[in-house]
Amino acid sequence: MKPGSVKIIDRVSAVEAIKRLNEEDLRFLNRLIVERLKLISQARATTLMTSFTKGDRVGFQASDGRMLEGIVLRLNKKTVSVITDDGHQWNVSPGLLHLVRSARDIRWP
């Protein structure tokens, strides 16, 4: 188990408790769960984002299945802005990118 995580020892009891909640309590619980899931997702994206820096050459698969490569322009809050070799700009989730060549490895004349 990861540090800071909580394990529900008796899931059956948790399910039974949820079944007894009224609509207002269920909506409250739902809001808490959605907020927590968003926080976890954002933390994961932030961690993945640290793998990239401006100028890195990256690759990703477009929604139509094409494999594209480009250069990282900017690291946004949730996405990485990439300009592809054909001049199009994409905002890509960091989890969909792979590093082709680090900007630190590129030698400029």
Beta strands, then each sheet from edge to edge (+ up, - down):
strand 1: 57-61
strand 2: 67-75
strand 3: 80-84
strand 4: 89-92
strand 5: 98-101
sheet 1: 4+ 3- 2+ 1- 5+
end
